Amino acid sequence: MSVLTTERKKEIFAKFGGNEKNTGSIEAQIAMLTERILHISSHMQKNKKDYNSNRGLIQLVGQRKSLLSYLQKTNLEGYRALIATLGLRK
């Protein structure tokens, strides 16, 4: 079963990528990873001994971190706007 429906993915890509066909946008990829991370985090709160999902969560967080660092180096204003929109940092 998929975490995100195709309608939800299109909404994310339309909001962060400009249109729903722009799936390669860094902002859209980060937003998609954030949705998956939130879903797996809620799963991990219920299933504390699910070590395979925990490993996957750590990998997703690392992937998002590398994409965020790339975005910060290339487009600082876009980085700050995305962080504010997604609510990732305090």
C-alpha positions as CSV (number, residue, x, y, z in Angstrom):
1,M,0.0,0.0,0.0
2,S,1.4,3.4,-1.0
3,V,2.0,6.0,1.6
4,L,0.8,8.9,-0.6
5,T,-2.0,8.8,-3.1
6,T,-1.4,10.1,-6.6
7,E,-3.7,13.1,-5.8
8,R,-1.7,14.0,-2.8
9,K,1.6,13.7,-4.8
10,K,0.1,16.0,-7.5
11,E,-0.8,18.5,-4.8
12,I,2.7,18.5,-3.4
13,F,4.3,18.9,-6.8
14,A,1.9,21.6,-7.8
15,K,2.5,23.6,-4.6
16,F,6.3,23.2,-4.4
17,G,7.4,22.4,-8.0
18,G,5.4,25.0,-9.9
19,N,3.2,22.4,-11.6
20,E,2.3,18.8,-11.1
21,K,4.6,17.6,-13.8
22,N,7.7,19.2,-12.3
23,T,8.7,16.2,-10.2
24,G,12.4,16.9,-10.3
25,S,12.3,20.2,-8.5
26,I,14.5,20.1,-5.3
27,E,11.7,21.8,-3.3
28,A,9.2,19.2,-4.4
29,Q,11.5,16.4,-3.6
30,I,12.2,17.7,-0.2
31,A,8.4,18.2,0.4
32,M,7.7,14.6,-0.7
33,L,10.4,13.2,1.6
34,T,9.0,15.2,4.5
35,E,5.6,13.7,3.9
36,R,7.1,10.2,3.9
37,I,9.1,11.0,7.0
38,L,6.0,12.2,8.9
39,H,4.1,9.1,7.9
40,I,6.9,6.7,9.0
41,S,7.4,8.7,12.2
42,S,3.8,8.2,13.2
43,H,4.2,4.5,12.4
44,M,7.3,4.2,14.6
45,Q,5.5,5.8,17.6
46,K,3.1,2.8,17.5
47,N,5.6,0.1,16.6
48,K,8.7,0.8,18.5
49,K,10.4,-2.5,17.7
50,D,10.1,-2.2,13.9
51,Y,13.8,-1.9,13.2
52,N,13.5,-2.1,9.4
53,S,11.2,0.9,9.3
54,N,13.5,2.7,11.6
55,R,16.4,2.2,9.3
56,G,14.3,3.4,6.4
57,L,13.4,6.5,8.3
58,I,17.0,7.3,9.1
59,Q,17.9,6.9,5.4
60,L,15.1,9.3,4.4
61,V,16.2,11.9,6.9
62,G,19.7,11.7,5.6
63,Q,18.6,12.0,2.0
64,R,16.4,15.0,2.9
65,K,19.4,16.6,4.8
66,S,21.6,16.3,1.8
67,L,19.0,17.8,-0.5
68,L,18.5,20.7,2.0
69,S,22.2,21.4,2.1
70,Y,22.4,21.5,-1.7
71,L,19.4,23.9,-1.8
72,Q,21.0,26.1,0.9
73,K,24.2,26.3,-1.2
74,T,22.5,27.1,-4.5
75,N,19.4,29.1,-3.5
76,L,19.4,30.5,0.0
77,E,16.2,32.5,-0.2
78,G,14.3,29.4,-1.6
79,Y,15.8,27.3,1.2
80,R,14.6,29.8,3.9
81,A,11.1,29.9,2.3
82,L,10.9,26.1,2.1
83,I,12.0,25.7,5.7
84,A,9.4,28.1,6.8
85,T,6.7,26.5,4.8
86,L,7.4,22.9,5.9
87,G,8.2,24.0,9.5
88,L,11.4,22.0,9.7
89,R,13.5,24.2,11.9
90,K,12.8,26.3,14.9
